[in-house]
Amino acid sequence: MSKLSTMEKLLDGVEVEWKALGDDDFVEVANSGRKPVKASLRVAGKTPYYGANNIQDYVDGHTHDGEYVLIAEDGSASLENYSIQYVSGKFWANNHVHVIRGKSGLNTRFLYHYLCIVNFISFLTGGGRAKLTKGKMVEIQIPIPCPENPKKSLEIQAEIVRILDTFTELTAELTAELTARKKQYNYYRDQLLSFEEGEVEWKTLGEVGDFTYGYVAKAQDHGDARFVRITDINTNGKLIVTGSKYVDISKENERFILKKNDLLMARTGATYGKTMIFEEDYPAIYAGFLIKLSFDEKVINSKFYWHFAQSNLFWNQANNLVSGGGQPQFNANALKVVKMPIPSLAEQERIVAILDKFDALTSSITEGLPREIALRQQQYEYYRDLLLSFPKPDTEVAA
């Protein structure tokens, strides 16, 4: 169904009127009552405490009760996807969000879905930490279909909400399933890597591995090989495919070229100890804040070690060995002290086969639940843009 026929069928030829968020016939701005509370002074409770980027805490008491939309007051001027949150029930809003809701002629959930496609950039003031003042926020325009017939207008809004909520509910269900599967994966991983005393040999990594620091160079936009940096490891211990940087291969750095299934560990910063397995088929060189771990393949399966490095068995040791204050360090000397179980290669392969299935289900962007969630989100965004593409007057200020 084309974009035009979808809108024509839903609107059935009715007119659309654009109203500002400051129009108090349609929108209630409920900013009064917002209260920031320092974390050290918050009283723990069950009420969600909202800031500019979703729930920050759970507290006692509340500032608002009902169905509202929260618009971030502070944000980045470089982001078009501004932080918009839908809230229902009792909640606490701090002074970093604007609190609004629809009145009798405007469905609050419809308002939320529409604000998710608004480009807020032109309404922001300030530099790197941009600000959406109330004075600018109330200028934002929203569409009201069939304004001369409030009953029909609300019916149209409700139908759009019904369609879009079908997609968001499915995404929420898949996300909940993913959370449950991740917990299951973590549990089985730790169980499979736990052995009774005397069942397998435990050795320190210093006894079985060699560690090499990476190549120090300035990253380039183009080059012979991808330059894998500490920031290229995601939370799942995999290589981030976007934002690639490069270096040229030379005699000086050819010893830093990665082979498939090479292991890299971040040695500093917030991601210290995070271990990645390189699964790509293209040339790549690893950077200086990374350590390459090399094991005898006749003794240790690289994928077995990678799963071990994601487990509590590894992290309980790593967290006790890290040094430094504001910039944690987990260097080769600390890594050598970590102990790991070394079952037979056949047993390692059996464990890897089981854990790889869990990993694909919970982490893969080409299969499993993350892929399904991404597809459903794309579907939602497609229909959201389709259903909310109301005709705009030629004189409208950009919104």
C-alpha angles and dihedrals in degrees: 000000000000124000091246096049091047093054093041092053094048097042095034092205097309121146125251123219122198118223131185121240085241091064101109092197088073109017133049115206104205099181094134113096096036109140129186114213124191112241091240091057100044118115109225114243145131100274115104113241109213128204132167092294108043129275114357100174145340116253144172118263128016142239098207138023122196142037113328145154119228119209118194113247093195124045149125118294089212095063123086093184096076120193109268120169132189115212132184126185129009117347143152117238120196124207094269093078135060112227117213140155140180123264127216096305098042128066107223092213089052088051090053094051092048095048088055089071097043116113102227096183096097091052096053125098130195133041131276091343097048122196133213105207121202088245091060096036093060089057093065111113125227129186122245111193117213094000093178090062109047093183094055091041091057091046090055092046091048092051092051089049091049092054095046095043089056088065096042091050091052090049090050091051092050091047091052089049090050091052090051092048092049090054089049091048092050091049095050092043092056091044094050092048094049116093133183117253109278093012094105136005118263119206136175116251088241088065096051107026146057122217128207128186116227135251119282112220143123113271117241134205090233135024149123096282139025112257106224110208136184090260091057094074114092128210091268094057093254133122115268106233098204129070094036121184127192147206133196117252115242139161087264095060106024090101088064094059111124126232125206113283094018113150124230128186129195109235103190145028130027092326096052113149094018107139126206130192114214107228100166130113099215130089114276138167123203122230132237100264090059130081121211113218116210123192133177102262089214089064108029129032107220092222090051090055091047091056090046090052090057093051133094088245088068099036096049087060097039094052090053092050101046117112135197134057121242091006108042117212127206105174134174093273091058092043092055090063095057113107124216135181116249112199122173118296089249091056091046090053091049092052092046091052091055096043094045089062091053091045092053091048095050105030113023118109090196097050140009131038100323089059092049091049091049091050093049090049090051089049091050092049091049094053092039091057090043097050097040098046095110117172111265127212116253091239095054118128111238112274 
